[in-house]
């Protein structure tokens, strides 16, 4: 399974080490955000790793809504609190980091879930620079070059056909709404299999510390990101 080497378990509790979370970000998601480096002072576990863990543990529902409410540090022991329609990831003090609401038909079709999890996290890894840079240029704003901050806020997913083969995520459209130094990004995507629509979804992110767009500074950010990607590896098969 995709997650076996990226999670620590102790009974019903689970946690993620710096090494595990960093390897997941780089090797699976192709996400080279410095906040996921092992030695980062602002280190946090990728939100996509939490989402993928829930998919493998609870399966997939026809409708999913996921809300991220906290950044998880390394080696924090977590557990899941379940009700009929939602699952929450909490720490031992009861702090909630993620809430997943579930509705409709449920499936534990492992091959479909594995393929969806892999393609979703790789789609997320392409957010910068492929999607976000053109949006910021269009609106003439950019994340702060010394203090770049992109926060994963929420995502939703609707699946029409659990029996399709490996689905592929295809970006349908993207929007950026700017309010002062804060921006809200919405990415709408389709789940496709053999040119057939088998589902759709939405991802929302928050951009903080926005400054006026500067082409040279933005190119510098892109160059640094691409250099890190070339140096630190490529996604696993």
Secondary structure, 3 states (H helix, E strand, C coil): CCCHHHCEEECCEEECCHHHHHHHHHHHCCCCCHHHCCCCCCCCCCHHHHHHHHHHHHCEEEEEEEEECCCCCCCCCEEEEECCCEEEEEECCCCEEEEEEEEEEEECCHHHHHHHHHHHHHHHHCHHHHHHHHHHHHHCEECCCCCCEEEEEEEEEEECCCCCCCCEEEEEEEEEEEECCEEEEEEEEEEEECCEEEEEEEEEEEEECCEECCHHHHHHHHHHHHHHHHHHCCCCC
